[in-house]
Amino acid sequence: MSIRRTTKAARGAVATASAVGLALLVAGCGGGDDGGAQASDHKKPAAHSATPDDGGAGSPAADADKVIGEMKGPDGVVVTLSSAVRDAGGFVTVEGTVTNHGTRAFNAIDWRSSETELKSRSSVSGATLVDKTGKKRYLVLRDTNGECLCTTGLSGLLPGQSRPIFAQFPAPPAKVTEVDFQLPTLPPATIKISD
């Protein structure tokens, strides 16, 4: 009888520990994104947002009517580029929209950089600008915390939804006005840089 009581007590302790662990896991995963969003605001230009405010379907980038390039990928994913602007600080910011015309949810896990110290998982951190004339490739800028200066959290894009994207690069020399924008798994798009 004492073995049976010991076994029941052990099972009860395991069940209690499991319930407490599950409650802590759920509490850690839920809701607390506001602080993280505020902490990451300093990493990207104030005019850019990684995800739309309403999170709803069909949210286009700010200047979606202007198209400077388009890339069509597998499973109906389309990236429409709307601007590539050089600023006085020596950067080029590329903006656009990713739209899921497919039949299943899209996650940008294949678009991230393969660098191991980079923290962003679902992002466009693997994007590059290629100066074919100068034979140089420019990578997305990173901050001191290991985050890219680009759209992050790009996951769960349902069929029919769109989200704005951006990536910031070091600027090529001023005489370079045309570059190839590349994302892993997509064909490159030749775009013009404006000042």
N, C-alpha and C positions, 0 to 999 in steps of 0.2 A: 504494500500500500504506500509506503513512503517513496518508492521510486515513481509511482504514478503521480503522487502529489508534486514531487520535484519536477517531473516532466511537464505537468500542467503549469506550474509556476514559471518554468523556463519559457514555455510557449507564450504565456501572458507577458513576460518581460520583453520577449522579442517583438510581439505584436505592438506593445506600447512604444518601444524604441522605433519601430518602423513608422508608426503613426506620427510620432514627434518629428522624425526625419522628413517624412512626406510634407508635413505642415510647414517646416522650415524651408523646404525646397520650393513649395508653392508660394510662400511669402517672399522669398528671394527673387522669384521669377516674375512676380506680378507687379504691374503698375509703376514702379519707380523709375520710369524713363525720363521724367522731367528734369531731374538733376543732371543726368548724363547728357541730355540735349543742351542744357545751359553750359555745361563744362566744355562741350565740343564746339560751341558757337565761335570761339576764337580761332578755330582751325581753318575756317573758310570765309570767303568774302561775305559780308553781311547781306548782300542782295541775293545770295544763293541759298537754296534749301535742298537737303538731300531727299526729302519726301514731300509730297503735297500737303498743305495744311489740313484739308478735309479727308485725305487718304482715299478718296473715291475714284470711281472709274472715269476715264477720259480727262484727267487733269493735265493739260498741255504745259509745256515750258512757256516762259514769258513771251517770247517772240516766235511762236510756232508757225506764223504765216510765212516767215522768211526761212527758206531752206538753202543751206550752202553745201549740204552733202547728206547722203543716205546710205545706210548699210543694212542689208537683209541677212538675217541669220537663220539657223535651224529652228524648227518648231514655231515658225511664224513670228519671231521676234524681229522688230524693225527699230533701228536707231536713226532718228532724223536730227541732223545737226543744224542749229539755227544761227550760231555765231562763234567766231574765234577772234577775240579782241586782245590786242597787245596793249599793255598799260605802261605808264612811265616808270614803274618800279622794276621793269625787266621780266615781266611775266606775261604769259598768254593763257587766257581762260577760254575754254571751249565749252559751249552749252548746247543742250539739245533735249530730246525726249526719247524715251524708250517705250515702245508700245508692244503689247502682247496680242498678236493676231492669231495665236495658236489655240489649242484646245485644252491645255493644262497650265498650271501655275509655273511661272518662270522665276528662277533664282540665279543671280549673277555670280555664282561661286566660280565659274570658269573665267570670269573677267577680272579676277583679282591677280595681283602680282604674286610671283612665286617666291618673293623674298621672305625668309623665315622670321625676321624681326618685325615685319609689318603686322599690325594688330587687326586691321580691317579685314573682315571675311567676305561678306557679300558686298562688293564694291566695284568700282571701275578703276581700281588701282593698277591694273595691268595695261591701261591705255598708254599709247605712245604717240608722239609726233615725230615724223621722219622727214628730214630735209634731204631729198634725193640728190640735189645738186651739190650740197656741202657734205653729203655722206655722213650725216649725224642723226642719231636717235635721241629724243628727249623724253625722259620718264616723268611721270606724275610726281609733283613735289610732295615731300613728307614733312611733318612737323617733328618737334623734338620728342614727342610722346609716341612716335611710331605710327601715327595715323596719316593717311593720305589726305592731300588737299583735293578731295574729290567726293562724289556722292558715295555714301556708305549706307548700309542697311537696305540694300536693294534686293529684297527677297519677297516671295509671296505675291508676285505681280500676277494677278488673275487674268484669264482671257478677257480681252476687251479693255483692260486698264492701261493707262499711260502714266509715266512718272517723269518729272524733269530730272536731268542729270547734268553734272558739270565736272570738269577736271582742269587743274591748273598746272602749267608747265613752265620751265625756264624759257624765256623768249629766245628764238633764234636771232641771228644778226638782222638788223633793220632792213637790209636789202632782200631778205628772204620773205616773200609774201605768199608763197604756196607750199603747203606741206601735206603729207598723208597722215590722216588720223587713223589709228589702228586700235582695235580691241580684239583680244583673243577670241577665236572661233568665228570671227566675222571678216569679210573682205574689207580692205582699206578703202577709205573715202578721201579723195583729194579735195582739200578745202583752202580757201583764201583767208589770210589773216588781215584783219582791218585794224586801223589805229584809232 
